């Protein structure tokens, strides 16, 4: 059980390092803005959903997605709508995107950030396949064995690894952010917003291709 938790932690920690996915980009954006608590809860929401996918991957639920092939493209369409809207609002310097959930972040507090992180990640069931690859790699290493009581420690370890990396990233941003000029911070935030919008458009293109095919 402990080995499963440790492997899950390492996969979650290392896999979160590239600032490429929507959650990592949004966390970085909020960190640049000095909104550390909001960024942390956003990541925690995403980690909660991703832990669920890690748990499902442990049981081989990628076959479920193959059987019900419509789930993934429909989720991509929802993710495309959310991420494109969110990214454009950030890139254009509009008001806080928390009102996408019918209330401002000030009204919802940390729950709004957690909900946003959870929702964005939950709209990406392809993470089952991603974590399935991680599980396969762990099995191949011989360090983890397929036993029923290892699924939950593996999933909890994965979530803990994600949150640990984010906590480290936000600590570094808190320490060094003040060295950046406000204009540089603003440009960085808008750039991140543009990247989030591009990710959303990418999801949308994949959905359209699925419809055409």
For each residue, the residues with C-beta under 8 A, 3 or more apart:
1: 4 5 149 150 153
2: 5 6 153
3: 6 7 143 144
4: 1 7 8 144 150 151 153 154 157
5: 1 2 8 9 153 154 156 157 160
6: 2 3 9 10 157
7: 3 4 10 11 138 143 144 154 157
8: 4 5 11 12 54 153 154 155 156 157 158 160 161
9: 5 6 12 13 157 158 160 161 164
10: 6 7 13 14 157 161
11: 7 8 14 15 54 131 134 138 158 161
12: 8 9 15 16 47 50 54 157 158 159 160 161 162 164 165
13: 9 10 16 17 161 162 164 165
14: 10 11 17 161
15: 11 12 18 134 161 162
16: 12 13 24 161 162 165 166
17: 13 14 165
18: 15 21 24
19: 24 25 28
20: 24 25
21: 18 24 25 199
22: 25 26 79 83 120 196 199 200
23: 26 27 42 43 46 117 120 121
24: 16 18 19 20 21 27 28
25: 19 20 21 22 28 29 192 195 196 199
26: 22 23 29 30 39 42 86 116 117 120 192 196
27: 23 24 30 31 39 40 42 43 166 169 170
28: 19 24 25 31 32 39 169 173 192
29: 25 26 32 33 90 188 189 192 193 196
30: 26 27 33 35 36 38 39 42
31: 27 28 34 35 36 39 169 170 173 174 177
32: 28 29 173 177 180 185 188 189 192
33: 29 30 185 189
34: 31 177
35: 30 31 38 39
36: 30 31 39 40 170 173 174
37: 40 41 110 113
38: 30 35 41 42 105 110 113
39: 26 27 28 30 31 35 36 42 43 113 166 170
40: 27 36 37 43 44 163 166 167 170
41: 37 38 44 45 110 111 113 114 117
42: 23 26 27 30 38 39 45 46 113 114 116 117
43: 23 27 39 40 46 47 117 162 163 166
44: 40 41 47 48 114 117 163
45: 41 42 48 49 113 114 115 116 117 118 119 121
46: 23 42 43 49 50 117 118 120 121 162
47: 12 43 44 50 51 117 158 159 162 163 166
48: 44 45 51 52 114 117 118 121 159
49: 45 46 52 53 117 118 119 121 122
50: 12 46 47 53 54 121 127 131 158 159 162
51: 47 48 54 55 155 156 158 159 162
52: 48 49 55 56 122 155
53: 49 50 56 57 121 125 127 128 130 131
54: 8 11 12 50 51 57 58 127 131 134 154 155 158 159
55: 51 52 58 59 151 152 154 155
56: 52 53 59 61 64 128 131
57: 53 54 60 61 62 127 128 129 130 131 132 134 135
58: 54 55 131 135 150 151 154 155
59: 55 56 151
60: 57 63 132
61: 56 57 64 65 128 132
62: 57 65 66 128 129 132
63: 60 66 67
64: 56 61 67 68 128
65: 61 62 68 69 71 72 125 126 128 129
66: 62 63 69
67: 63 64
68: 64 65 71
69: 65 66 72 73
70: 73 74
71: 65 68 74 75 125
72: 65 69 75 76 125 126
73: 69 70 76 77 206 207 210 211
74: 70 71 77 78 207
75: 71 72 78 79 123 124 125
76: 72 73 79 80 123 124 203 204 206 207 210
77: 73 74 80 81 203 204 207
78: 74 75 81 82 123
79: 22 75 76 82 83 120 123 124 200 203
80: 76 77 83 84 200 201 202 203 204 207
81: 77 78 84 85 200 204
82: 78 79 85 86 100 119 120 123 200
83: 22 79 80 86 87 120 196 197 199 200 203
84: 80 81 87 88 197 200 201 204
85: 81 82 88 89 97 100 200
86: 26 82 83 89 90 97 100 193 196 197 200
87: 83 84 90 91 193 194 195 196 197 198 199 200
88: 84 85 91 92 94 193 197
89: 85 86 92 94 95 97 193
90: 29 86 87 93 94 97 189 190 192 193 196 197
91: 87 88 190 191 193 194 196 197
92: 88 89 190 193
93: 90 186 190
94: 88 89 90 97
95: 89 99 104
96: 99 104 105
97: 85 86 89 90 94 100 116
98: 101 103 104 105 106 108 112 113 116
99: 95 96 102 103 104 105
100: 82 85 86 97 116
101: 98 108 112 115 116
102: 99
103: 98 99 107 108 112
104: 95 96 98 99 107 108 112
105: 38 96 98 99 108 109 112 113
106: 98 109
107: 103 104 112
108: 98 101 103 104 105 111 112 113 115
109: 105 106 112
110: 37 38 41 113 114
111: 41 108 114 115
112: 98 101 103 104 105 107 108 109 115 116
113: 37 38 39 41 42 45 98 105 108 110 116 117
114: 41 42 44 45 48 110 111 117 118
115: 45 101 108 111 112 118 119
116: 26 42 45 97 98 100 101 112 113 119 120
117: 23 26 41 42 43 44 45 46 47 48 49 113 114 120 121
118: 45 46 48 49 114 115 121 122
119: 45 49 82 115 116 122 123
120: 22 23 26 46 79 82 83 116 117 123 124
121: 23 45 46 48 49 50 53 117 118 124 127
122: 49 52 118 119
123: 75 76 78 79 82 119 120
124: 75 76 79 120 121 127
125: 53 65 71 72 75 128
126: 65 72 129 130
127: 50 53 54 57 121 124 130 131
128: 53 56 57 61 62 64 65 125 131 132
129: 57 62 65 126 132 133
130: 53 57 126 127 133 134
131: 11 50 53 54 56 57 58 127 128 134 135 158
132: 57 60 61 62 128 129 135 136
133: 129 130 136 137
134: 11 15 54 57 130 131 137 138
135: 57 58 131 132 138 139 154
136: 132 133 139 140
137: 133 134 140 141
138: 7 11 134 135 141 143 144
139: 135 136 142 144 145 146
140: 136 137
141: 137 138 144
142: 139
143: 3 7 138
144: 3 4 7 138 139 141 150 154
145: 139 150
146: 139 150
147: 150
148: 151
149: 1 152 153
150: 1 4 58 144 145 146 147 153 154
151: 4 55 58 59 148 154 155
152: 55 149 155 156
153: 1 2 4 5 8 149 150 156 157
154: 4 5 7 8 54 55 58 135 144 150 151 157 158
155: 8 51 52 54 55 58 151 152 158 159
156: 5 8 51 152 153 159 160
157: 4 5 6 7 8 9 10 12 153 154 160 161
158: 8 9 11 12 47 50 51 54 131 154 155 161 162
159: 12 47 48 50 51 54 155 156 162 163
160: 5 8 9 12 156 157 163 164
161: 8 9 10 11 12 13 14 15 16 157 158 164 165
162: 12 13 15 16 43 46 47 50 51 158 159 165 166
163: 40 43 44 47 159 160 166 167
164: 9 12 13 160 161 167 168
165: 12 13 16 17 161 162 168 169
166: 16 27 39 40 43 47 162 163 169 170
167: 40 163 164 170 171
168: 164 165 171 172
169: 27 28 31 165 166 172 173
170: 27 31 36 39 40 166 167 173 174
171: 167 168 174 175
172: 168 169 175 176
173: 28 31 32 36 169 170 176 177
174: 31 36 170 171 177
175: 171 172
176: 172 173 179 180
177: 31 32 34 173 174 180 185
178:
179: 176
180: 32 176 177 184 185 188
181: 184 185
182: 185 186
183: 186 187
184: 180 181 187 188
185: 32 33 177 180 181 182 188 189
186: 93 182 183 189 190
187: 183 184 190 191
188: 29 32 180 184 185 191 192
189: 29 32 33 90 185 186 192 193
190: 90 91 92 93 186 187 193 194
191: 91 187 188 194 195
192: 25 26 28 29 32 90 188 189 195 196
193: 29 86 87 88 89 90 91 92 189 190 196 197
194: 87 91 190 191 197 198
195: 25 87 191 192 198 199
196: 22 25 26 29 83 86 87 90 91 192 193 199 200
197: 83 84 86 87 88 90 91 193 194 200 201
198: 87 194 195 201 202
199: 21 22 25 83 87 195 196 202 203
200: 22 79 80 81 82 83 84 85 86 87 196 197 203 204
201: 80 84 197 198 204 205
202: 80 198 199 205 206
203: 76 77 79 80 83 199 200 206 207
204: 76 77 80 81 84 200 201 207 208
205: 201 202 208 209
206: 73 76 202 203 209 210
207: 73 74 76 77 80 203 204 210 211
208: 204 205 211 212
209: 205 206 212 213
210: 73 76 206 207 213
211: 73 207 208
212: 208 209
213: 209 210
